[in-house]
Amino acid sequence: MLTSLARTRSDDAATFYESRQGQRTALLLNERLRSIMPPMRGRRILGIGYTAPYLPESAEFAVSARLLHPQIHKTGHPARADCIVDSGRLPFDDLSMNAVLVVHGLEFTRVAPDFLRAIWRTLTDDGVLTLVVPNRSGYWAHTDATPFGHGIPYSSGQLTRLLDQALFRIEQHSGALMAPPATLSATHGRLMERIGRGMRLPCGGVHIVTARKNVYAGTPLIDEKLRVPLPRQVAEPA
């Protein structure tokens, strides 16, 4: 049952990105992602949700993980793999990924804090998490004609609190897909993106957030006189 649902979501997303509207959407989001994601040449990246249109070709190794039941499948790309995973138990070693990209992922997780904890453990200490999440107040979350209209959308405040609780430090938080899906075109879409970034409009269809592990959140503070660690919360999320 769960595996069937994962395949249905993946098939729906694949169909959308094969359409003209989906190709325009991927084009606009990729332009934004390339400007904010770190260089991935020679590095390892994990894509969670449906990230096939967004994983950089320059990565040394890339994994595309659809949510739910763990099962590894090799793809045609020699440095890529495809798998289906449980959102709270990612089947990857701790500190094994330099970057994690989540698109069509967070909004479908059953327990979002567990999902982010699993990502936290998988990332290297200097790794980067990039989230693309439907905006509750944007047009795209209120139509089921695109994958962004399914699952649970988030407000800016909800994302900030969720990442803070999972011991992530937000480095950049902006909006994208400013044009409503019904009016999206390559020219109009780029124009609206420029206007939206310049005016910092809150009506973007998606949030794009980059964050790093807050590895110092659990480092004990030392009293220099007594040389005794002062209490502080543990670094790794429970």
Phi and psi restraints in degrees (value plus and minus 20) as a CYANA .aco file:
   2 LEU   PHI     -86.5   -46.5
   2 LEU   PSI     -62.9   -22.9
   3 THR   PHI     -82.4   -42.4
   3 THR   PSI     -59.4   -19.4
   4 SER   PHI     -80.9   -40.9
   4 SER   PSI     -61.0   -21.0
   5 LEU   PHI     -84.3   -44.3
   5 LEU   PSI     -61.3   -21.3
   6 ALA   PHI     -82.0   -42.0
   6 ALA   PSI     -63.0   -23.0
   7 ARG   PHI     -85.1   -45.1
   7 ARG   PSI     -58.0   -18.0
   8 THR   PHI     -82.2   -42.2
   8 THR   PSI     -66.8   -26.8
   9 ARG   PHI     -82.2   -42.2
   9 ARG   PSI     -63.9   -23.9
  10 SER   PHI     -84.0   -44.0
  10 SER   PSI     -62.9   -22.9
  11 ASP   PHI     -83.6   -43.6
  11 ASP   PSI     -61.1   -21.1
  12 ASP   PHI     -82.4   -42.4
  12 ASP   PSI     -64.0   -24.0
  13 ALA   PHI     -85.2   -45.2
  13 ALA   PSI     -62.0   -22.0
  14 ALA   PHI     -81.1   -41.1
  14 ALA   PSI     -62.8   -22.8
  15 THR   PHI     -82.6   -42.6
  15 THR   PSI     -62.0   -22.0
  16 PHE   PHI     -81.5   -41.5
  16 PHE   PSI     -66.2   -26.2
  17 TYR   PHI     -93.8   -53.8
  17 TYR   PSI     -31.5     8.5
  18 GLU   PHI    -103.4   -63.4
  18 GLU   PSI     -36.4     3.6
  19 SER   PHI    -100.7   -60.7
  19 SER   PSI     145.1   185.1
  20 ARG   PHI     -82.8   -42.8
  20 ARG   PSI     -61.5   -21.5
  21 GLN   PHI     -83.2   -43.2
  21 GLN   PSI     -60.6   -20.6
  22 GLY   PHI     -85.0   -45.0
  22 GLY   PSI     -58.9   -18.9
  23 GLN   PHI     -86.4   -46.4
  23 GLN   PSI     -58.1   -18.1
  24 ARG   PHI     -86.7   -46.7
  24 ARG   PSI     -60.1   -20.1
  25 THR   PHI     -81.4   -41.4
  25 THR   PSI     -67.8   -27.8
  26 ALA   PHI     -82.6   -42.6
  26 ALA   PSI     -58.4   -18.4
  27 LEU   PHI     -80.6   -40.6
  27 LEU   PSI     -67.9   -27.9
  28 LEU   PHI     -85.7   -45.7
  28 LEU   PSI     -63.7   -23.7
  29 LEU   PHI     -88.3   -48.3
  29 LEU   PSI     -58.0   -18.0
  30 ASN   PHI     -84.3   -44.3
  30 ASN   PSI     -56.1   -16.1
  31 GLU   PHI     -81.9   -41.9
  31 GLU   PSI     -59.0   -19.0
  32 ARG   PHI     -92.6   -52.6
  32 ARG   PSI     -63.5   -23.5
  33 LEU   PHI     -84.1   -44.1
  33 LEU   PSI     -60.3   -20.3
  34 ARG   PHI     -82.6   -42.6
  34 ARG   PSI     -48.5    -8.5
  35 SER   PHI    -101.6   -61.6
  35 SER   PSI     -36.4     3.6
  36 ILE   PHI    -139.3   -99.3
  36 ILE   PSI     -42.0    -2.0
  37 MET   PHI     -99.9   -59.9
  37 MET   PSI     127.7   167.7
  38 PRO   PHI     -88.6   -48.6
  38 PRO   PSI     137.9   177.9
  39 PRO   PHI     -78.9   -38.9
  39 PRO   PSI     114.7   154.7
  40 MET   PHI    -129.3   -89.3
  40 MET   PSI     -14.0    26.0
  41 ARG   PHI     -81.3   -41.3
  41 ARG   PSI     105.6   145.6
  42 GLY   PHI      54.9    94.9
  42 GLY   PSI      -7.9    32.1
  43 ARG   PHI    -140.3  -100.3
  43 ARG   PSI     151.6   191.6
  44 ARG   PHI    -129.3   -89.3
  44 ARG   PSI     112.5   152.5
  45 ILE   PHI    -150.3  -110.3
  45 ILE   PSI     119.9   159.9
  46 LEU   PHI    -132.0   -92.0
  46 LEU   PSI     102.2   142.2
  47 GLY   PHI    -124.3   -84.3
  47 GLY   PSI     108.3   148.3
  48 ILE   PHI    -140.9  -100.9
  48 ILE   PSI     115.5   155.5
  49 GLY   PHI      89.0   129.0
  49 GLY   PSI    -134.8   -94.8
  50 TYR   PHI    -152.7  -112.7
  50 TYR   PSI      77.9   117.9
  51 THR   PHI    -137.5   -97.5
  51 THR   PSI     -11.3    28.7
  52 ALA   PHI     -71.7   -31.7
  52 ALA   PSI     -60.4   -20.4
  53 PRO   PHI     -95.9   -55.9
  53 PRO   PSI     -25.9    14.1
  54 TYR   PHI    -141.1  -101.1
  54 TYR   PSI     -33.9     6.1
  55 LEU   PHI     -89.8   -49.8
  55 LEU   PSI     109.4   149.4
  56 PRO   PHI     -89.6   -49.6
  56 PRO   PSI     117.9   157.9
  57 GLU   PHI     -89.6   -49.6
  57 GLU   PSI     -40.3    -0.3
  58 SER   PHI     -97.4   -57.4
  58 SER   PSI     -31.4     8.6
  59 ALA   PHI     -84.8   -44.8
  59 ALA   PSI     124.0   164.0
  60 GLU   PHI     -85.1   -45.1
  60 GLU   PSI     -60.3   -20.3
  61 PHE   PHI    -167.1  -127.1
  61 PHE   PSI     112.1   152.1
  62 ALA   PHI    -150.6  -110.6
  62 ALA   PSI     116.4   156.4
  63 VAL   PHI    -139.4   -99.4
  63 VAL   PSI     108.4   148.4
  64 SER   PHI    -123.2   -83.2
  64 SER   PSI      92.2   132.2
  65 ALA   PHI    -131.8   -91.8
  65 ALA   PSI      97.1   137.1
  66 ARG   PHI    -109.7   -69.7
  66 ARG   PSI     125.0   165.0
  67 LEU   PHI     -95.3   -55.3
  67 LEU   PSI     124.4   164.4
  68 LEU   PHI     102.9   142.9
  68 LEU   PSI    -138.8   -98.8
  69 HIS   PHI     -95.6   -55.6
  69 HIS   PSI     107.9   147.9
  70 PRO   PHI     -86.8   -46.8
  70 PRO   PSI     105.2   145.2
  71 GLN   PHI    -188.0  -148.0
  71 GLN   PSI      96.2   136.2
  72 ILE   PHI    -105.1   -65.1
  72 ILE   PSI     116.7   156.7
  73 HIS   PHI    -151.6  -111.6
  73 HIS   PSI     111.6   151.6
  74 LYS   PHI    -100.4   -60.4
  74 LYS   PSI     123.6   163.6
  75 THR   PHI    -125.7   -85.7
  75 THR   PSI    -199.7  -159.7
  76 GLY   PHI     -90.3   -50.3
  76 GLY   PSI     -44.3    -4.3
  77 HIS   PHI     -95.6   -55.6
  77 HIS   PSI     107.0   147.0
  78 PRO   PHI     -83.2   -43.2
  78 PRO   PSI     -44.2    -4.2
  79 ALA   PHI    -129.3   -89.3
  79 ALA   PSI       3.4    43.4
  80 ARG   PHI    -151.4  -111.4
  80 ARG   PSI     133.1   173.1
  81 ALA   PHI    -160.2  -120.2
  81 ALA   PSI     137.6   177.6
  82 ASP   PHI    -146.6  -106.6
  82 ASP   PSI     117.4   157.4
  83 CYS   PHI    -169.3  -129.3
  83 CYS   PSI     142.8   182.8
  84 ILE   PHI    -134.8   -94.8
  84 ILE   PSI     106.7   146.7
  85 VAL   PHI    -151.4  -111.4
  85 VAL   PSI     137.5   177.5
  86 ASP   PHI     -98.8   -58.8
  86 ASP   PSI     113.8   153.8
  87 SER   PHI     -84.0   -44.0
  87 SER   PSI     -44.7    -4.7
  88 GLY   PHI    -118.5   -78.5
  88 GLY   PSI     -23.1    16.9
  89 ARG   PHI    -159.8  -119.8
  89 ARG   PSI      57.2    97.2
  90 LEU   PHI     -92.5   -52.5
  90 LEU   PSI     108.1   148.1
  91 PRO   PHI    -103.4   -63.4
  91 PRO   PSI      33.6    73.6
  92 PHE   PHI    -152.1  -112.1
  92 PHE   PSI     131.6   171.6
  93 ASP   PHI     -84.8   -44.8
  93 ASP   PSI     132.5   172.5
  94 ASP   PHI     -79.9   -39.9
  94 ASP   PSI     122.9   162.9
  95 LEU   PHI      38.7    78.7
  95 LEU   PSI      12.2    52.2
  96 SER   PHI    -119.5   -79.5
  96 SER   PSI     -32.9     7.1
  97 MET   PHI    -139.7   -99.7
  97 MET   PSI     115.9   155.9
  98 ASN   PHI    -100.4   -60.4
  98 ASN   PSI     -43.1    -3.1
  99 ALA   PHI    -172.6  -132.6
  99 ALA   PSI     129.1   169.1
 100 VAL   PHI    -149.6  -109.6
 100 VAL   PSI     107.2   147.2
 101 LEU   PHI    -135.0   -95.0
 101 LEU   PSI     105.1   145.1
 102 VAL   PHI    -137.9   -97.9
 102 VAL   PSI      95.3   135.3
 103 VAL   PHI    -152.6  -112.6
 103 VAL   PSI     110.2   150.2
 104 HIS   PHI      37.0    77.0
 104 HIS   PSI      22.8    62.8
 105 GLY   PHI    -147.6  -107.6
 105 GLY   PSI     -80.4   -40.4
 106 LEU   PHI     -78.0   -38.0
 106 LEU   PSI     -59.3   -19.3
 107 GLU   PHI     -89.0   -49.0
 107 GLU   PSI     -33.7     6.3
 108 PHE   PHI    -124.9   -84.9
 108 PHE   PSI     -21.8    18.2
 109 THR   PHI     -95.0   -55.0
 109 THR   PSI     125.1   165.1
 110 ARG   PHI     -97.2   -57.2
 110 ARG   PSI     -57.3   -17.3
 111 VAL   PHI    -152.2  -112.2
 111 VAL   PSI      75.5   115.5
 112 ALA   PHI     -79.0   -39.0
 112 ALA   PSI     -62.0   -22.0
 113 PRO   PHI     -80.2   -40.2
 113 PRO   PSI     -60.7   -20.7
 114 ASP   PHI     -84.1   -44.1
 114 ASP   PSI     -58.3   -18.3
 115 PHE   PHI     -81.3   -41.3
 115 PHE   PSI     -66.9   -26.9
 116 LEU   PHI     -89.6   -49.6
 116 LEU   PSI     -53.0   -13.0
 117 ARG   PHI     -83.4   -43.4
 117 ARG   PSI     -61.2   -21.2
 118 ALA   PHI     -83.1   -43.1
 118 ALA   PSI     -59.9   -19.9
 119 ILE   PHI     -85.8   -45.8
 119 ILE   PSI     -61.9   -21.9
 120 TRP   PHI     -75.1   -35.1
 120 TRP   PSI     -64.9   -24.9
 121 ARG   PHI     -89.4   -49.4
 121 ARG   PSI     -53.1   -13.1
 122 THR   PHI     -95.6   -55.6
 122 THR   PSI     -51.7   -11.7
 123 LEU   PHI     -92.4   -52.4
 123 LEU   PSI     125.0   165.0
 124 THR   PHI     -86.1   -46.1
 124 THR   PSI     144.6   184.6
 125 ASP   PHI     -82.2   -42.2
 125 ASP   PSI     -47.7    -7.7
 126 ASP   PHI    -124.1   -84.1
 126 ASP   PSI      -5.1    34.9
 127 GLY   PHI     -92.3   -52.3
 127 GLY   PSI     143.9   183.9
 128 VAL   PHI    -142.4  -102.4
 128 VAL   PSI     111.5   151.5
 129 LEU   PHI    -120.6   -80.6
 129 LEU   PSI     109.1   149.1
 130 THR   PHI    -140.5  -100.5
 130 THR   PSI     102.5   142.5
 131 LEU   PHI    -132.6   -92.6
 131 LEU   PSI     114.1   154.1
 132 VAL   PHI    -137.6   -97.6
 132 VAL   PSI      92.6   132.6
 133 VAL   PHI    -152.9  -112.9
 133 VAL   PSI     116.9   156.9
 134 PRO   PHI     -78.3   -38.3
 134 PRO   PSI     118.2   158.2
 135 ASN   PHI    -109.5   -69.5
 135 ASN   PSI     105.9   145.9
 136 ARG   PHI     -77.2   -37.2
 136 ARG   PSI     -53.6   -13.6
 137 SER   PHI    -116.4   -76.4
 137 SER   PSI     -14.4    25.6
 138 GLY   PHI    -115.2   -75.2
 138 GLY   PSI     144.1   184.1
 139 TYR   PHI     -84.2   -44.2
 139 TYR   PSI     -57.6   -17.6
 140 TRP   PHI     -85.9   -45.9
 140 TRP   PSI     -47.0    -7.0
 141 ALA   PHI     -97.0   -57.0
 141 ALA   PSI     -31.0     9.0
 142 HIS   PHI    -131.2   -91.2
 142 HIS   PSI      -1.2    38.8
 143 THR   PHI    -158.3  -118.3
 143 THR   PSI     116.5   156.5
 144 ASP   PHI    -110.8   -70.8
 144 ASP   PSI      -3.0    37.0
 145 ALA   PHI     -98.1   -58.1
 145 ALA   PSI     -32.6     7.4
 146 THR   PHI    -150.6  -110.6
 146 THR   PSI     142.0   182.0
 147 PRO   PHI     -81.5   -41.5
 147 PRO   PSI     -41.3    -1.3
 148 PHE   PHI     -94.7   -54.7
 148 PHE   PSI     -29.1    10.9
 149 GLY   PHI    -112.9   -72.9
 149 GLY   PSI      -8.0    32.0
 150 HIS   PHI    -140.4  -100.4
 150 HIS   PSI     140.2   180.2
 151 GLY   PHI      60.3   100.3
 151 GLY   PSI    -182.5  -142.5
 152 ILE   PHI    -125.8   -85.8
 152 ILE   PSI      92.0   132.0
 153 PRO   PHI     -94.7   -54.7
 153 PRO   PSI     142.9   182.9
 154 TYR   PHI    -146.3  -106.3
 154 TYR   PSI     129.3   169.3
 155 SER   PHI    -108.1   -68.1
 155 SER   PSI     146.7   186.7
 156 SER   PHI     -79.8   -39.8
 156 SER   PSI     -63.9   -23.9
 157 GLY   PHI     -84.7   -44.7
 157 GLY   PSI     -59.0   -19.0
 158 GLN   PHI     -82.8   -42.8
 158 GLN   PSI     -63.1   -23.1
 159 LEU   PHI     -84.3   -44.3
 159 LEU   PSI     -62.2   -22.2
 160 THR   PHI     -80.9   -40.9
 160 THR   PSI     -66.0   -26.0
 161 ARG   PHI     -85.9   -45.9
 161 ARG   PSI     -61.8   -21.8
 162 LEU   PHI     -82.4   -42.4
 162 LEU   PSI     -65.0   -25.0
 163 LEU   PHI     -89.5   -49.5
 163 LEU   PSI     -57.8   -17.8
 164 ASP   PHI     -83.1   -43.1
 164 ASP   PSI     -62.8   -22.8
 165 GLN   PHI     -86.1   -46.1
 165 GLN   PSI     -48.7    -8.7
 166 ALA   PHI    -108.3   -68.3
 166 ALA   PSI     -11.4    28.6
 167 LEU   PHI      45.4    85.4
 167 LEU   PSI      23.3    63.3
 168 PHE   PHI    -131.6   -91.6
 168 PHE   PSI     124.6   164.6
 169 ARG   PHI    -128.0   -88.0
 169 ARG   PSI      96.5   136.5
 170 ILE   PHI     -91.4   -51.4
 170 ILE   PSI     108.9   148.9
 171 GLU   PHI    -120.3   -80.3
 171 GLU   PSI     -54.1   -14.1
 172 GLN   PHI    -171.1  -131.1
 172 GLN   PSI     118.0   158.0
 173 HIS   PHI    -160.9  -120.9
 173 HIS   PSI      94.2   134.2
 174 SER   PHI    -162.0  -122.0
 174 SER   PSI     153.8   193.8
 175 GLY   PHI    -128.1   -88.1
 175 GLY   PSI     140.7   180.7
 176 ALA   PHI    -169.6  -129.6
 176 ALA   PSI     153.5   193.5
 177 LEU   PHI      36.7    76.7
 177 LEU   PSI      40.0    80.0
 178 MET   PHI     -91.1   -51.1
 178 MET   PSI     -52.2   -12.2
 179 ALA   PHI     -98.5   -58.5
 179 ALA   PSI     119.9   159.9
 180 PRO   PHI     -79.0   -39.0
 180 PRO   PSI     128.1   168.1
 181 PRO   PHI     -77.6   -37.6
 181 PRO   PSI     -52.6   -12.6
 182 ALA   PHI     -89.4   -49.4
 182 ALA   PSI     -41.9    -1.9
 183 THR   PHI    -130.7   -90.7
 183 THR   PSI     -10.8    29.2
 184 LEU   PHI     -89.3   -49.3
 184 LEU   PSI     109.6   149.6
 185 SER   PHI    -165.4  -125.4
 185 SER   PSI     144.6   184.6
 186 ALA   PHI     -79.2   -39.2
 186 ALA   PSI     -68.0   -28.0
 187 THR   PHI     -90.4   -50.4
 187 THR   PSI     -70.6   -30.6
 188 HIS   PHI     -83.2   -43.2
 188 HIS   PSI     -59.5   -19.5
 189 GLY   PHI     -82.5   -42.5
 189 GLY   PSI     -65.6   -25.6
 190 ARG   PHI     -84.9   -44.9
 190 ARG   PSI     -60.2   -20.2
 191 LEU   PHI     -81.4   -41.4
 191 LEU   PSI     -66.8   -26.8
 192 MET   PHI     -84.6   -44.6
 192 MET   PSI     -55.6   -15.6
 193 GLU   PHI     -82.9   -42.9
 193 GLU   PSI     -64.2   -24.2
 194 ARG   PHI     -84.0   -44.0
 194 ARG   PSI     -63.6   -23.6
 195 ILE   PHI     -83.5   -43.5
 195 ILE   PSI     -64.8   -24.8
 196 GLY   PHI     -83.0   -43.0
 196 GLY   PSI     -62.2   -22.2
 197 ARG   PHI     -87.0   -47.0
 197 ARG   PSI     -59.4   -19.4
 198 GLY   PHI     -87.4   -47.4
 198 GLY   PSI     -57.7   -17.7
 199 MET   PHI    -117.2   -77.2
 199 MET   PSI     -23.2    16.8
 200 ARG   PHI      32.9    72.9
 200 ARG   PSI      28.2    68.2
 201 LEU   PHI     -87.6   -47.6
 201 LEU   PSI     119.4   159.4
 202 PRO   PHI    -106.5   -66.5
 202 PRO   PSI     -12.7    27.3
 203 CYS   PHI    -120.0   -80.0
 203 CYS   PSI      -2.9    37.1
 204 GLY   PHI     -79.0   -39.0
 204 GLY   PSI     130.7   170.7
 205 GLY   PHI     -90.2   -50.2
 205 GLY   PSI     -48.0    -8.0
 206 VAL   PHI    -157.7  -117.7
 206 VAL   PSI     133.9   173.9
 207 HIS   PHI    -108.4   -68.4
 207 HIS   PSI     121.1   161.1
 208 ILE   PHI    -140.4  -100.4
 208 ILE   PSI      97.2   137.2
 209 VAL   PHI    -144.2  -104.2
 209 VAL   PSI     111.9   151.9
 210 THR   PHI    -132.9   -92.9
 210 THR   PSI     116.9   156.9
 211 ALA   PHI    -166.2  -126.2
 211 ALA   PSI     134.2   174.2
 212 ARG   PHI    -141.8  -101.8
 212 ARG   PSI     138.4   178.4
 213 LYS   PHI     -83.5   -43.5
 213 LYS   PSI     113.8   153.8
 214 ASN   PHI    -108.4   -68.4
 214 ASN   PSI      53.3    93.3
 215 VAL   PHI     -88.3   -48.3
 215 VAL   PSI     -37.4     2.6
 216 TYR   PHI    -110.6   -70.6
 216 TYR   PSI     -21.0    19.0
 217 ALA   PHI     -83.0   -43.0
 217 ALA   PSI     -47.3    -7.3
 218 GLY   PHI    -130.6   -90.6
 218 GLY   PSI     -13.0    27.0
 219 THR   PHI     -92.2   -52.2
 219 THR   PSI     101.9   141.9
 220 PRO   PHI     -82.3   -42.3
 220 PRO   PSI     118.1   158.1
 221 LEU   PHI     -99.5   -59.5
 221 LEU   PSI     114.4   154.4
 222 ILE   PHI    -124.4   -84.4
 222 ILE   PSI     106.2   146.2
 223 ASP   PHI     -95.3   -55.3
 223 ASP   PSI      91.0   131.0
 224 GLU   PHI     -84.0   -44.0
 224 GLU   PSI     -43.8    -3.8
 225 LYS   PHI    -101.1   -61.1
 225 LYS   PSI     -65.2   -25.2
 226 LEU   PHI    -114.1   -74.1
 226 LEU   PSI     -35.6     4.4
 227 ARG   PHI      35.2    75.2
 227 ARG   PSI      19.6    59.6
 228 VAL   PHI    -137.4   -97.4
 228 VAL   PSI     109.8   149.8
 229 PRO   PHI     -82.2   -42.2
 229 PRO   PSI     113.9   153.9
 230 LEU   PHI    -109.3   -69.3
 230 LEU   PSI     126.1   166.1
 231 PRO   PHI     -82.5   -42.5
 231 PRO   PSI     120.2   160.2
 232 ARG   PHI    -177.9  -137.9
 232 ARG   PSI     138.3   178.3
 233 GLN   PHI     -84.4   -44.4
 233 GLN   PSI     132.5   172.5
 234 VAL   PHI     -88.0   -48.0
 234 VAL   PSI     131.4   171.4
 235 ALA   PHI     -93.0   -53.0
 235 ALA   PSI     -63.0   -23.0
 236 GLU   PHI    -104.7   -64.7
 236 GLU   PSI     112.6   152.6
 237 PRO   PHI     -78.3   -38.3
 237 PRO   PSI     124.2   164.2
